[in-house]
Amino acid sequence: MKRWAFLVPFLFLGWTAAAGICGAAPAEDLERRIGELEKAVEESVKSGRGLSPELMEELAKAVEELLKGEKDREESEGKEPGGGWEEVPFTGTITVSRNLSGSAVMKEAGESGTALGAGKRDWRWSGRKESGGSPSSDQEGSSSWSGSSSAFLSAMITGSEPIPDRDGNVIGYQPVGYVTGRVTEREKFRAKHVSITSHYSRSAREEHAFSPESIDGWCRLTVNPKEGRYALSFPSIYLGDGTGETVMAYSGPDMRLEEREPWHGLGPVDWIPSEPDRESLRYNPDRGVVAGSFTYALPPGGIDMDLMRRGLGFIPPELSGLKGELLSGYSGLAKEFAAAAGKTPGMYSGTWTVTWSLNIGKVPVRAELEPGGDYENWMPELIWGVGNFVRVKAKIVEPAGLEGKIRFTLEDVSREPGVCMNFPFYDREEAPDLVISEMSGLGLNIAEDGQTAVTLDDVNEAEIVVQARDFGARGKLSATAVVLAGGKEMEVRAVLKRTGEHWVTLPLDENRNGIADCWEKAYGICPCAADSDDDGEPEGKAPGDGLSAYEEYRGFFVKGRHGRLDPNRKDLFVHDPDGLAENAGFGQVTGLAVHYIEPEEGRCTGTDDRARVVNFRSGFSHLVDQHCLWIKKDTLPEPDPFNWGACEGPPEIGPPRTADRYVLVYADQIRADLERTVRENRPEITNALGQRGLRPDAAWFEEQVAAAVAMTAIHEACHGLGISHHYRSLRETLPKGADVEKAIMELDISPSTGQMSCVMRYTRDWGKHPRLTFKAESETLDMLRGRPWPHTLCDTLDDCRGQMVVSDRETGHIF
C-alpha cells in the first residue's frame, strides 16, 4: 500500500482484502479505475484539500462492482463461492507495537555575529545523525524540538463461538477474548531561556464476550486449506480521551515561571497503517498453526499530524493524538510552528511491528512465561567482570499436570562493542550480550553459544538463568513446549500473561527502545527515543551533550568505576592529570556534570587516532564521536608576561571537538607574574590587605597562585565549550561601528569590561582568534589588593553561560 494510503484504511482496506480473498484478478479496466481513484485519494490528502464524499463514493462503487463481478464469475463457472475460503475458529495472540520519534531545529540565516532572534527562521528536519565529528548544517540554530511516542496493543483470543443463521447453520465464528492497549508520548521544545515539556499516557482494556444479539467482528481468521493461504483481520482498541499534563517552564536572568495545565489526547496511531503482502500469508493446513510478523517503517518526516488534520477534516478514533502543533495553546510559539507547514515539529519517523501466533480450532494446551525476582527493576550489570542475572520460568498450565520438553530461545540479542561506552580499552570479539547461564541447572541442554536451552526430560515447568555480559544488554526470551495432546504432537508457545506476548523483554522494555523502563522512569523521561539527546541542564546555546539516551543508560567507566548518567543534565568528560579543573570547582562554576577520567577512559594516551573520544565503544543509537577536554600544565618556551594559558584550535570556538589535543595552563608563568606584581607593588598591596586584617606572607601568596591557576583553568576549558571573551560589553564601550579586533590590538582597553566575577572577563587577545589569554596587569593587581578572583560565568550582557555548547553535533563561534 502506498505511503499515504494509511490515512484512510478504515474506508477501503477491508474491501481490497475481501477482493484478494476471492482469489481471482479483477478485470483490467476495474483494476485501472481503482488504481486511479487511490492515486486521487493520495494526492487529495497530500495537497490538504481533504477527501470529498463524491470521491469516496466513486471508490466504494468501483470496489462493489469488482466484488459482484467476482461472485458472478464463480457462479457461472460452477465454483464454490469464495473459492475455497472459509472462516474458522481459532485461539492465540496478536500484538502490535509502534515506536515513533522526531526532532527538528530552528535554523537562523546569518546567525553568526547577530543577536538572538535575528535572521530568517526555518524549521528543518534533523532526523539524520552524524557519525563523525563534523556538524550538520541543519544543526545550527537557537531552538529545538524533539518528540517520541510509543504504543502497544495485545489481543488474547481465548476461543471462538459459532454464529448460526436462522436455520441453525454455522455461517461464521465470533472470537472471544480481550484487547489491551497503551500509548505514551513525550515532547520537548527548547529555545533560549524557554523549555516546554509535555507528557501523555493512556491505557485501556476491552473485553470481547460472545454476544448472539450483535456480531462482534473485532478479529477474524479466514483460511483456504486447498491453497494453504489465510487472511487475518487485525484488532484495534480505542483509548478514549486520555488525560495528561503540559508543563511550561520559563527561566530568565531574574525569574523562573512554571505553568501546568491538563489536556486531552486522542488515543494511539492507526494500529495497522498498512497491510502485509497477501502472498506471504501462507500456512500448513496439517499443522493448523498460523504465525507471522510484519513491519511497516516510515522515513524521517513520515507523519505530519497537522497535514492529516487539514486533509481529513477530523481525526478518526483509530488515529493517535500525535500533536502536529506543539502545545498550540501557547499562541506565540504555535504561530512560529504553523508558518513552516511541512517542516514543523510534529514530524515523526518510526516503525510498526505486528506479530501473530494462532491455532486453528480449540487448542487444548496452554503454557505461560513468568519472570522471577525483581524483574521490573532489573538492569544488566557487571561486577568485577561477572554479569548479573534474571530468572525466567516456563510452565504448562493447561491441562494440569501435562508434561513435555520445554525449549528456551534468546532472540534479538544485542552485540554491542565492549561492555559499556568506554571499556574495554582494546578491541575484542563481539559476542551476544545475554546468555543462558550454566547456573540454570543440570536438567537442561544449553547450546554452546548460550542462546538456546531445552529440558532433557519431559517436565511440567522449567526455569533458566539469563546472564548479562554488557551494561546495555537487551533481547527477548521465548519458550515453546512440545507436548503430546489428543494423540498428536504439537508445539505450544508460552505466553507472558500480563501482555499476551510470546516473549519476555530483557530488561523490561515496554516501549521497545532498548533501554530498561525502570531507568527511564527514575529520571522522568519515559518514554524516550533511544537516540534522543535532550539534556537541558544547565541551559546554554543548545540542548544535549552529544550522548544519546541509550549511551547515557549504558554508561561509562570513570576512574575505574562504572556509572550510568543523568539524561536530564549535560555531561562533560575531562582528563585532568594535574587536578587543575577539579580543584578549581569547574563543575560547580559551569553547572555541568563533569567526569574526571583516566587516560585510557578517554583515549588520552597520545597515540590513538580517535584521541579524546569518550564513547569509543559505540554501536546502537550513536549520534556523534563525543570528545573530552584534556587539561594539563605546560611551560612556555620562553617567558611571556601575563600569557597564562591557551586553548588552541580552528577558527571555531567550541564544542570540545574543536579544541586542540591539550588545554594548556602556564602555571610557572602565572607564579612569575604574581611574584613580580607583588614585588613591584608591595607597599600598596600591604596597605590594602592590612585594612582587611591580612598579611602578604608566603601562605597568602600560595593562595593567590592557586586562585589564579584555578581561574585560568576554568577560563581556558570554557573556550573549549564555545565561550568567548566579553566582546558584547566591549562593543558597548566603543564608538558605533568600531572594529572590535582592531580595538583589542590598538587601544588601551584595560581593565576589561563586563561582569567582574566572570572568569571570561579579560579580553587582551593576540591575533584574530581569541584562544591565547593575556591577563591584563591592572586586573591582577586588583586581585592581589583584595578583590575576589573571578569564580562564575555571567548571564548578563555577555551571557557567557548562554554561549556554552557541549554536544559535538553543534557548532560554536566562528572567528
NORDA-V106053 format. One line per field, one symbol per residue. phi: phi as a letter, one per 20 degrees, with the letter a starting at -180 (. if undefined). burial: + if it has 16 or more other C-alpha atoms within 10 Angstrom, else -. A space follows every 10 residues. Layout:
phi = ???
burial = ???
This chain:
phi = .fgefffcff ebffffffff ffncfffgff ffffffffff fffffffnfn dfgfffffff ffffffffff ffffffemef gnmnebecfb cqcccccccc bbbbceedfm fgndfgnene ebfcfcffde ddeffeffef qdcbcbbbbc bbccddeerc dfdeefenff drcdfcrbcd bbbccbcccc cfmccccccb babbccecef cffcfeefac ccccffemcb cceefbbeem efdbbddddd cbgdbbcccc bfbcednfgh gcfbdffffe ecbegfemdd babbcdddfg mfccffffff fenadfgfee efefdflffe gffffffffc gncegoeccr cdcdcbbcdf neeecccceb fdmegfdfcf ccdlndffbc dcdcbedbfg nfcafdddce clefcffmcb fbbffdfbff bgecceefff oeecdeffem dcbcffcfce bbccdddecb fdgbrcdcbc ddcdcmmcfb dcefdfgfdn eebdfcfgbf eldndgffff ffdmceebff efbdgddffa fbfncndfgf ffffncecln cebedefecf dcdcecfemf fffemgfffe nfeededfgf fclddncefd gmfeefdebf ledafeeedd dbfbcffbgb gmedabcerf fcemfgfeff gdedceffff fffffffffe cggfffffff fdmdcfefff ffffffffff ffffgfffgf dneefeffff gfedggnfef fffffdeede ffdngfeefe ffcfednfee deddffffff fgffepfgfg bcdfcefflf ffefcdffee ddedd
burial = ---++++++- --+-+---++ ++---+---- --++--++-- ++-++--+-+ +----+--++ -++--++--+ +--+------ -++-++++++ ++++++++++ ++++++++-- ++-------- +++++++--- --+-+--+++ ++++++++++ ++++++++++ +++------- -+++++++++ ++++++++++ ++-+++++++ +++++--+-+ -----+-+++ +++++---++ ++-++++++- -+-+-+++++ ---------- --+-++++++ ++++++---- +++-+---++ ++-++-+--+ ++++++++++ ++--++++++ +++++++--- ---+-+++-- -+++++++++ ++++++++++ --+-++++++ +---+--+++ ++----++++ +++++++--- -+++++++++ +-++++++++ ++++------ +++++++--+ ---+++---+ +++++--+++ ++++++++++ ++++++++++ +++------+ ++++++--++ ++++++++++ ++++++++++ ----++++++ ++++++++++ ++++++++++ ++++++++-- -+-+++++++ +++++++--+ ++-++++--+ ++++++++++ ++++------ ++++++++++ ++++++++++ ++++------ +++++++++- -+++++++++ ++++++++++ +-++--++-- ----++-++- ----++---- +--+++++++ ++++++++++ +++++++-++ +--------+ +--+----+- ++++++-+++ +++++---++ ++++++--++ +-+++---++ ++++---+++ ++++++++++ +++--
